[in-house]
Amino acid sequence: MSAKICPICETPNEPGAKACEVCGERLAIPQAAAPTEDNAVTPAEPVAAIEDAAVATMDAAINAAAAPIDLPGDLRLEAPTVDDIAEVTPHSFKDQDDKPTGQQLRELEEFDALLELDAPSLGSSRSVNTGFERERAIVDKAPPVHLPEPEPAVSTTPAKLLVYQNKQPVHAHPIVQDETLVGRYDPTSDAYPDLDLTPFDEGRDISRKHVYLYREGGRYFIYPISNSGTQVGSTIVQLGDKHELHDGDVIILAGALAMKFQR
């Protein structure tokens, strides 16, 4: 049998325990859940008919794609024969009248000379593009630039304290300032806590100024200023000690009231 988990402080207890050994909360007796119609398994429907229909549809599509396309006569193209292609010889002229003029001959000679030119070598291109090479050398010698690491994103949702009664959260207090006083409101003793627990403490067990909660650079700490008792999980925090809080920590004040810290 597995251990019983306390719903308030989340402490594992013995399987036969009736109350939490840390906070004293009563533990419920597990009961086996009876099967219902909602979680009954519905037999799978046969899929043979669906598969046959899908195969028939695919065969019809393949046959339609493979059928030859009958084009109209005017759209059919025939490849030219060898006799239809006239042999063209460069610089050939049928008669004397078609011979090029002197200007045309000079242009042809210049064009032939250009075709005989070799592509420039890598060395010649470097000698021509000296300006570009100087700029590249300057860039290569420049010191490396180190960009700063991006700072982690700061959450815009404030942390909060959830007050529990009868195993249920009844109040949520957002922590929006660096110093939060938790206790009971009492003007006669100059006690004005930021989180007033008077409505949730019928036995008046919690001190008027019980604990401070500090926010320091994204970290949170609890600091007891009362000897009525402060507990975080299974750890007793002594008067004047500073204890760091983490998401999900359960805080018990005076052994009577539980709160949960959430970020």
C-alpha distance (Angstrom), angle and dihedral (degrees) to the residues before:
residue distance angle dihedral
M1 . . .
S2 3.82 . .
A3 3.79 124.4 .
K4 3.80 120.2 -91.0
I5 3.83 114.4 -113.9
C6 3.82 116.7 -143.7
P7 3.86 110.1 -123.1
I8 3.82 90.7 -145.3
C9 3.81 108.2 42.2
E10 3.84 97.2 12.7
T11 3.83 92.5 -129.9
P12 3.86 116.7 157.2
N13 3.84 111.6 -119.8
E14 3.80 135.3 -173.3
P15 3.84 114.5 -77.8
G16 3.81 92.6 -113.7
A17 3.84 96.3 43.5
K18 3.81 116.4 124.3
A19 3.83 96.5 -167.2
C20 3.84 135.1 30.5
E21 3.78 112.5 -94.6
V22 3.83 91.1 -144.5
C23 3.82 107.4 42.3
G24 3.82 101.3 10.5
E25 3.81 95.2 -121.0
R26 3.81 113.8 157.6
L27 3.80 113.4 -109.6
A28 3.81 121.3 -136.2
I29 3.81 121.2 -123.4
P30 3.84 109.1 -117.4
Q31 3.78 115.7 -121.6
A32 3.78 126.3 -161.5
A33 3.79 112.6 -111.6
A34 3.81 113.3 -121.6
P35 3.78 116.4 -129.8
T36 3.77 114.7 -101.7
E37 3.78 135.1 -164.7
D38 3.83 90.1 -105.5
N39 3.81 94.4 63.7
A40 3.81 95.4 40.2
V41 3.78 114.0 122.1
T42 3.78 113.5 -114.5
P43 3.81 112.8 -146.9
A44 3.74 113.5 -114.1
E45 3.78 115.6 -103.5
P46 3.83 118.0 -119.6
V47 3.76 113.7 -97.5
A48 3.80 100.3 -167.8
A49 3.81 93.1 104.5
I50 3.82 92.0 50.0
E51 3.82 92.3 49.5
D52 3.84 92.5 49.9
A53 3.81 91.5 51.5
A54 3.83 91.5 49.1
V55 3.82 92.5 50.5
A56 3.81 91.4 49.4
T57 3.82 91.2 51.1
M58 3.82 92.5 50.5
D59 3.84 92.3 49.2
A60 3.81 91.4 51.9
A61 3.83 91.4 50.2
I62 3.83 92.5 49.4
N63 3.82 92.9 49.3
A64 3.81 91.5 49.2
A65 3.83 91.7 50.8
A66 3.83 92.8 48.9
A67 3.84 95.2 51.5
P68 3.86 114.2 107.3
I69 3.77 118.1 -107.7
D70 3.82 114.3 -124.2
L71 3.80 107.2 -144.9
P72 3.83 122.3 -165.3
G73 3.78 116.6 -100.4
D74 3.79 95.1 -108.9
L75 3.82 91.7 57.2
R76 3.79 96.1 53.5
L77 3.82 113.8 102.6
E78 3.78 125.2 -154.0
A79 3.79 124.0 -154.3
P80 3.84 114.8 -116.3
T81 3.78 118.3 -108.7
V82 3.79 126.6 -124.5
D83 3.79 91.1 -103.4
D84 3.78 90.9 57.1
I85 3.80 92.4 57.8
A86 3.76 113.2 82.4
E87 3.76 116.5 -143.1
V88 3.76 110.3 -117.7
T89 3.77 119.5 -159.8
P90 3.81 119.2 -169.2
H91 3.80 113.8 -110.5
S92 3.83 92.3 6.2
F93 3.78 118.5 140.1
K94 3.80 128.2 -171.2
D95 3.75 99.0 -142.9
Q96 3.75 142.7 -0.2
D97 3.79 93.0 -90.0
D98 3.80 91.8 60.8
K99 3.80 94.5 55.6
P100 3.83 113.5 118.7
T101 3.73 122.0 -107.7
G102 3.78 124.2 -116.2
Q103 3.82 91.6 -95.7
Q104 3.81 91.3 52.6
L105 3.80 91.5 49.2
R106 3.81 91.4 52.4
E107 3.80 90.2 50.7
L108 3.80 91.0 50.0
E109 3.81 91.1 50.0
E110 3.80 91.3 50.1
F111 3.81 90.3 49.3
D112 3.82 91.7 50.0
A113 3.81 89.9 49.3
L114 3.78 90.7 53.7
L115 3.79 90.9 51.9
E116 3.81 90.4 54.1
L117 3.82 93.2 54.9
D118 3.81 115.4 108.8
A119 3.78 121.7 -128.7
P120 3.82 112.5 -98.5
S121 3.79 114.9 -97.1
L122 3.80 124.4 -121.4
G123 3.77 91.6 -103.8
S124 3.80 93.9 53.2
S125 3.81 91.7 48.8
R126 3.77 90.0 53.0
S127 3.78 91.3 50.8
V128 3.79 90.4 52.0
N129 3.80 96.8 44.7
T130 3.79 95.1 50.1
G131 3.80 92.3 135.2
F132 3.78 92.1 56.6
E133 3.81 91.7 46.4
R134 3.81 91.3 52.9
E135 3.80 90.6 52.5
R136 3.79 90.7 48.5
A137 3.81 91.3 50.3
I138 3.81 90.3 52.2
V139 3.81 91.0 51.0
D140 3.82 91.9 48.0
K141 3.82 91.5 52.8
A142 3.81 94.0 48.2
P143 3.84 113.9 110.9
P144 3.81 115.8 -105.7
V145 3.79 116.7 -96.4
H146 3.81 115.8 -129.8
L147 3.78 112.9 -156.7
P148 3.81 116.4 -149.4
E149 3.79 118.1 -105.9
P150 3.81 112.3 -100.9
E151 3.77 113.0 -106.1
P152 3.81 116.3 -116.9
A153 3.76 114.6 -97.6
V154 3.79 113.7 -98.4
S155 3.77 114.4 -130.8
T156 3.79 113.3 -118.9
T157 3.82 92.3 -157.3
P158 3.83 110.6 89.6
A159 3.78 122.3 -133.0
K160 3.79 116.5 -107.0
L161 3.80 145.4 -163.1
L162 3.82 117.5 -127.7
V163 3.83 114.3 -152.8
Y164 3.82 114.1 -148.0
Q165 3.80 130.2 -153.0
N166 3.80 124.3 172.5
K167 3.80 90.0 -2.6
Q168 3.81 91.8 -58.5
P169 3.83 130.0 104.4
V170 3.79 107.2 -114.1
H171 3.80 102.7 170.4
A172 3.81 137.5 24.8
H173 3.81 119.9 -158.2
P174 3.85 116.4 -168.0
I175 3.80 116.0 -141.8
V176 3.80 103.2 -134.9
Q177 3.81 100.6 152.7
D178 3.79 135.4 58.4
E179 3.84 94.1 -116.1
T180 3.82 123.8 40.5
L181 3.81 123.5 179.9
V182 3.82 116.5 -151.6
G183 3.80 121.4 -163.2
R184 3.81 143.9 82.5
Y185 3.80 125.5 -46.3
D186 3.82 113.1 -114.2
P187 3.83 119.5 154.0
T188 3.82 92.4 -171.4
S189 3.79 90.9 64.4
D190 3.81 94.1 37.4
A191 3.83 91.8 -110.5
Y192 3.80 113.0 151.3
P193 3.82 105.6 159.1
D194 3.81 121.5 -171.1
L195 3.81 88.5 -135.6
D196 3.82 108.6 41.0
L197 3.81 111.0 -159.4
T198 3.82 95.6 -178.8
P199 3.86 94.4 109.8
F200 3.82 90.3 53.6
D201 3.83 99.6 42.6
E202 3.80 108.1 70.4
G203 3.80 93.4 164.8
R204 3.82 93.4 52.1
D205 3.80 89.9 -128.4
I206 3.80 95.5 140.4
S207 3.79 117.3 82.9
R208 3.78 121.1 -115.8
K209 3.81 88.4 -117.8
H210 3.77 102.8 25.9
V211 3.84 110.2 152.8
Y212 3.78 141.6 -9.1
L213 3.79 121.7 -136.5
Y214 3.82 114.3 -153.1
R215 3.81 128.5 -162.5
E216 3.81 112.7 -155.3
G217 3.82 119.1 175.5
G218 3.79 95.9 -37.5
R219 3.82 94.4 -39.2
Y220 3.80 125.6 104.3
F221 3.81 129.4 -147.4
I222 3.81 135.0 -176.0
Y223 3.82 119.3 -142.9
P224 3.85 118.6 -171.6
I225 3.82 116.2 -145.3
S226 3.82 95.2 173.7
N227 3.80 131.3 69.6
S228 3.81 91.9 -143.4
G229 3.79 89.8 100.7
T230 3.82 135.7 -86.9
Q231 3.79 123.8 -160.2
V232 3.82 131.9 -179.1
G233 3.79 109.2 -164.2
S234 3.79 104.9 -49.2
T235 3.84 93.7 -24.5
I236 3.80 120.3 101.3
V237 3.81 109.0 -142.7
Q238 3.78 109.4 -149.0
L239 3.79 124.5 -137.6
G240 3.81 109.3 -79.9
D241 3.83 95.2 13.7
K242 3.79 120.7 125.8
H243 3.82 114.4 -137.4
E244 3.82 124.3 -174.1
L245 3.80 117.4 -128.8
H246 3.79 126.4 -141.6
D247 3.77 132.0 -165.9
G248 3.81 110.4 -73.7
D249 3.83 97.0 17.9
V250 3.83 113.8 150.1
I251 3.81 115.3 -138.0
I252 3.83 118.7 -159.8
L253 3.81 118.2 -165.7
A254 3.83 121.0 -159.0
G255 3.81 88.8 -16.9
A256 3.81 88.3 -79.8
L257 3.81 111.2 79.7
A258 3.80 129.0 46.5
M259 3.80 127.9 -156.3
K260 3.79 130.8 179.0
F261 3.81 123.3 -143.0
Q262 3.81 115.0 -139.4
R263 3.82 131.2 -178.9
